[in-house]
């Protein structure tokens, strides 16, 4: 198990030159890490939330490194049934720029049955646009000054279509920018570990240089570096709390799982080395 914080490490800046990041937090879940208590540094997990019929916990069903990962369970149901499985995290300080990296596994349906059926994110009659993937905000989600995220629509052939979004001072989220693209995960992403990297930066003034960017397998797939991600009068211009996965407005026809492993939080780009490409599935034993 490796659960660490505040370690200086060399990294390769995505697409540019070599730099140094401070790895503020890393968890590979090898000890069945507590998902409710941050480290003494203040960085770490801050609650695992699920609704009846859903679940979240450390699992040995599949792992990117070692033998464990976090398993998100979304219970299946009728078309009108939603689902939620959400892992919250907290930063140990107020930050204006955050890099996160993790590896995610969507089952193909060809694994050991314990891993779960093929990931199929349906389009429900009640709408399917409130499917959370990543969120990061300041102190209070219900009264945020700045908030960012990535969510999904069910895309073509029932695959997830990702889009980035942001908002300030409860004025609403802006997202799915046509000029900046969106990204649909197809069958080639199922049954293997996918590398996810997300970079968020608050703007230094109104209407200027806020950032949300997303890489999949070291390829920048969407984002913007000119956002007005800035609160009124600059008050509350920082990031502190977030979650991975979460509410699924469209739900699932059958109980479905996804897995996350090797989560890292840093203050600069973490890792873009070709040697870090996603590994083949390992440890597909019965849980």
N, C-alpha and C positions, 0 to 999 in steps of 0.2 A: 504494500500500500504506500502511495506517496501522496501526502496531503501537506502542502508546503505554502510558504508565503515569503515575500520580500527577498527573492534571490536574483542577483544580477546574472544574466545569461546572454551570450552572443546570439544574434538573430540576423536573418537576411530580410531587409525591408522588401515588401512585395513589389517586385518589378523595378527596384531601384538599386540602392547600394547597401552595404553592411552597416548595421547600427546596433545599439544595445537597448534592450528592454528590461524593465524590472518585472519579473514574474511575481505578481502580488498574491496569487492563489492558484493552486493546482490540486485536483482530486482525481484519482483513478479508481476509487471506491473499493480497493482491495481488502479493506478491513470491514466492509459493510458499514461505511461511514455514516455517522449521524446526519440526517438530512434536516435537522431542526436547529442546530447550534453552530454559530460561526466560530472560527478560531479565535484565540485571544487577541489576534491582530484586528479583529472586527470584520475580516473578510470570510465569506463562506456561505453556507446554506442557512435559510431563514424560514423554513417551513415547507412541507410537502402537502399540497392540498388536492383533494379529490372529492367527487360527489358519489352518492350511493351507486354501486355497480361499476365504479371506476376505482383505480388504485395506482399507487406509486411506491416504489421501494427498490432496494438493491437486490440484484438478481444474478444468478450464475448461468442464465440461459444462453447468453452470448456476450462476448467481451472484445473490445479493441485491443487492450493490453491486459495481461493477467487473466483472471477468471471471472471478474465481476463488472457490472455496469448498472446504471439506473434504468429500470423498466417502467415505462409509462403505459398504463392499461386504460383504454377507452372502451367502456361497456357498450355492447351492441343493443339495438332496440328498434322501435318503429320509426318511421320517417320523421315524426315530430319530436323524437327524443334527442336531446343534446348530450354532451359528455364533457368531463373536465378532469384532467390530470396535469398538475402544475408543480414545478419545483422552483421555489423562490430563493434568491440569493441577495446578499447585501455586500456593499463595498465598505472597506474599513475607514474611508475618508470621503469627503466630498470631492468629486473628480469632474473635470470639464472634458476629459478625453479618455475613452476606454476602448480597449481591444479585448475581444473574447474569442476563444477558439474551443471547439469541441468536435468529437466524432459522433455521427448519428447513423443508426442502423434501422432501415425499414425492411421488414421481412418480405421475401418473395413468395412465401408459401411453400418453398421446397426444403426448408430446414426441418430439424427435429420438431415435432408438433408442439413442444413446449414453448418454442420461440413465437409461435402464433401464425395466423393466416396472412395471406398477402395484404399489404397495405392498400386499402381502397377507401378513399375519402369521398363519400357520396355527396351529391347535391340534393339537399332536402327541400320539400315544398315550402318550408318556413324560411328559407334563405340559408346561404352557406358562406357568408362573407366575414364572419367573426371567429375565425379559426386562428388562435394565437400560436406563435412559434418562438418569439423572443420579444421581451419588453425591458426597458430601462428608463427610469424616471428619477425625480429628486426625492422627496420625503413621503408624500401622501398621494397615492394613486388616484384617489377621488378628488383631490384638489391640487393637481400637479401644476408646477410652474413651467417645467420642460419635461417632455416625454417622447421617447422614440420606440420604434419597434419594427418587427417583420411579422406579417400575418399571411394567411393563405386563403385563396378561393379554391374550391375543387375545380381543376382545370380539365383539359381535354382527356377523355378516356378515364375519368375519375382519378386523375393524378393531382398532386398539389401544385398550385400556381402561386409562387411567392411574390409579394410586393412589399416595399419598404414604406414607412409612414412616420409622421412626427406631428407634434402639436405643442402649444404653449398656452399657459394661463387658461385652461379649460375652453379655449376657443375652437376646439375640434381638431381632429387629425386630418392631415393632408397625406394622400398616398396614391399608390398605383399610377405613378407618373408616366404618361405615354411616351414622353421624350427620353425617359431614362430606362425604359424597358422593364419587363418582368421576366420571371424564369419559372419554367414548368419542369418538375422532376418526372421523368418517364421511367419505364421499366428497367433501363440500364442502371438506375440508382438503387434498385431493390436488391436485397440479398447481399449487400456489401457495406463496408463502413465508408461513409461520406464525410469528408473534412469540411467543417463550417467555420468561417471566420467573419466576424462583424466588427466594424470600426464605427464608433460614434463620437462626435465632438460637438460641444455647444458652440454657438457662434460667439465671436468676440464683440459684436455689436449687432444692432438690428439689421436685418436684410443683407447679411454678408456671407460668412464662411462656415456655417454649421455643416456637419458631415454625417451621412449615414452611408456605409458601403457594405457590400456582402460579397464574399468569395465562396465558391464551391469548388473543392479540390484544387485550390490555388488559382482559380480563374475568377476574375472579378466579373460578376454577372449583373450587378445593378448597384445604383447608388448615385449620390449627388454631393458635391463639395461646396455648394453655394447656398445653403439653406438659411432661412431666417429662424433658426432654432435658438431663440433668445426671448427671455421673459420680459414682461412690461417693466420698464425702468431698470432692467438688469438684475432685479431682485430674485434670488433663488436660481441663479444660473449655474447649476451643477447637477450631477447625476449621483445616485446613491443606492437605489433599490431596483430589483428586476425579477424576472422569472423566465424559465424555459418551458416551452409547450404551454398548456393551459386550456382555456375554453375552446370547445369545438361546437360551433353553432349548427353545423350540418350533421354532426354525429356519424355513427358507423352502423352498418347493418348487422354486423357481428362483432363480438369482442375482439379488439385489435390492439396490437402493441407496437411501440417504437422504443429504441434504446439509445442512451447517451453515455459516453465514456470520455475520460481524459479531458476534463474541463479545465481551461486555463484563463485567468484574467491577468491583464498586463497593462502597462501605460504606453506601449509602443508595439509595432508589429511583432508577432510572436515567432512565427515559423513559416518559411516559404521554401524550405529546402526540398529538392526532388526526392530526397531520401525519406521524406515524411509523408509520401503519398499513402492513401488509405490501404490498410492491410486486407487480406482475404479473411473471411469469417473464421473464427476459431472458437473452441470451447462450446460446441453446440450440444452439450450434454443435457439430459433431462434435469429440470430444476428440482 
